[in-house]
């Protein structure tokens, strides 16, 4: 009986996948707003494709991928490089899908636009299109495809890193405002202590990161670039933190504070670490296993025991390594930012500006249309809160997912670049400079959000 009910339950979803937005939102989704549900579904599709890309790098998958006709042609080390190609094909399919939708959805003003149902529904056909593009991508001749996609992916990933910063700043502002409001409502000491604890924790983690960077990613007579990256970013983070609490800044920007600065500082340390993890020379870029072995090595040796030199990375290019700590952290940050951008309502200033929202006044109350007044036998529908105006820019949302697809592609492949004949994959300096420059741009953007009200007093930055 249970099996029969399960089959019926699954069957009830099929019409929703095959029809437009109105049918999709009738049974398949919880009591939420049309705009939020749609973004969550697109986010789920991107996360699902990310999982598929991760599977392509799983041990044993190279045996199956070699069966694809022509997929291993001209590859000297097919077992090592075939996963790289597969991740590029999967990410290419998602990037093409979202880029085409970003073009189709330009200037959609409300759900009354004929293109709005295409954005909010017809999920079966969208999934079929994604699968079709993905399968077709595996048959694209190599040629300059991977090299060109690497260049496009580098630029797209750089832009998405900046979008992540905007989302993190918005999250920090919202977090700070929420706890400050609770401080004013009562029990101020408790909330002040919580705010201070979180701020102190983020700065402590950042300080520990700087110390570890100096210990493991620098050498007394080498790794000059790493010394500069660490020192420069540390000094700029200190300057930005001091700027955020200056009286003049607080006067014009009361939302600023050390909590936001501590989050940006920790994010900058992550970008610095990510950049150094792509250095071509292993002596300046030890693996996580090597770092752990150095930490676990005994600090004192008895006099009657011959000292053994610790294992030091030998100079030279790195061996291919698909999964490492910085990739896992990068994926975690990506997932959190993607979900946050999907559920965040557009009446928040930072997200509203990011998504180019033009209609903040048409937001429905959370209690509106929750389905509590639906009679027995009637279809429960998610309220359409975009009849008078969209809550976010459809085109920019898809463009952001397009950039996110490229970011995932670069993260899963560790920003490795193929050589001219596609015989080897190595980390190269352009990837390092793209990542470290993104940290500088992030710091400049955050600094601008602090000083902009002082520089342009006639502009409204609320």
Secondary structure, 3 states (H helix, E strand, C coil): CHHHHHHHHHHHHHHHHHCCHHHHHHHCCCCCCHHHHHHHHHHHHHHHHHHHHHHHCCCCHHHHHCCCCCCCCCCCCHHHHHHHHHHHHHHHHHHHHHHHHHHHCCCCCCCCCCCHHHHHCCHHHHHHHHHHHHHHHCCCCCCCHHHHHHHHHHHHHHHHHHHHHHHHHHHHHHHHHHHHHHHHHCCHHHHHHHHHHHHHHHHHHHHHHHHHHHHHCCECCECHHHHHHHHHHHHHHHHHHHHHCCHHHHHHCCCCCHHHHHHHHHHHHHHHHHHHCCCCCHHHCCCHHHHHHHHHCCCCCCCCCCCCCCCCCCCCCCCCCCCCHHHHHHHHHHHHHHHHHHHCCCCCHHHHHHCCCCCCCCCCCCCCCCCCCCCCCCCCCCCCCCCCCCCCCHHHHHHHHHHHHHHHHHHHCCCCEECCCCCCEECCHHHHHHHHHHHHHHHHHHHHHHHHHHHCCCCCCC
